């Protein structure tokens, strides 16, 4: 089996796509995306939205194309176990961004 670890930062997203009111959660890779700042988060949000378009890495071939409207980076620290219970997560918002009022998709 492999080694498991807790990522230092996570990114939560909210999609503003008609009929799809979902969000997602993933890890924020500092080596790949840079420090967890508002500017880097906005650049990531714009790049992810571009990747959903036809020809992009995450292109959607049929149906409604997702669009990230909000994103935020949180710390992902776990404090110790208490009598066998699962670890409790302590999350603090580090950076947050929201799409502009009008954004060409």
N, C-alpha and C positions, 0 to 999 in steps of 0.2 A: 504494500500500500504506500501511497505517497504521503508527503508531509502536508498537513493542513495549517493554515495561518489565517489570522484576522487582518484584512486590509486596513490601512491607517485611515483612509477616506473612502466614503461612498458617495455616489451621485444619484439623486432622485429626480425623475423627470415626470412632467405632466404633459399629455398630448391634447391639443385643441383641434381634434379632427371630428367632423360631424359624425354622429352615431357611435363614436368611439371615445368613451370617457374613461381612459385608463392611464395608468402611470407605470413607471418602471424603476428599477433600482439596479445599479451596477457599481463596479469599483472605479475609483479615480486613480489612474496610474500616473504618479508624479513624474516618473522617467519619460513617459510618453507624452503627457499633456502639459507638463510644467507644474509650477506651484499652484495650489488651489486658490486662485484669485478670481474676481469677478470678470476681468478681461479674458482670462484663459477659458473660463466657463462659457462666456458668450461666444468665443471663437469655436469652442467645441460644439455648442448648440447649433450654430450656423453650419458647421461642417457635417454634423449628423443629419440635419435636415436636407442638406444637399445630397447626402448619400442615399436618401430614400427615393430620389428622383430616378427616372429611367436612365440606365447606364451606370448608376452609382453602385457602390459595394453592397448596399442594403436595399437595392431596388425592389419595389413592389410591382409585380407584373400585372396583377388583376386587383380590382377593388379600389378601396380608398387608400390614398397615400398618407401615412402618418405625418404629423408635424408637431415638433416639440415646442410648447409654448412657455413652459417654466422649467427651470432646472436649479438645483441647489446642491452644494457639496457639504457633507456633514462629516464630523469626526466619527470614528467607529471604534470606540473603546469599550471593552467589556470588563466589568469588575468581577471579582471572584465569585465562586459558587457559594451558595448558602444551604447547607444540609442536603446536598444532592440535587438541588434545583438547578435549572439551566442558568447560565450566566446572564446577568442583567446588562443590557446595552446602555451606554451613556453617549448620546449623540448631541453635538452642538453644531449649529449652522456656521460654516466658515465663509461661504460665498453663495450668492443667490442672484439669478437673472431672470428677467421676464421679456418676452418678445415685445417689440414696439407695437403701438396701437394698430398700425397698418403695416403688413409685411407681405411683399410679393412672394408667392409660393411657386 
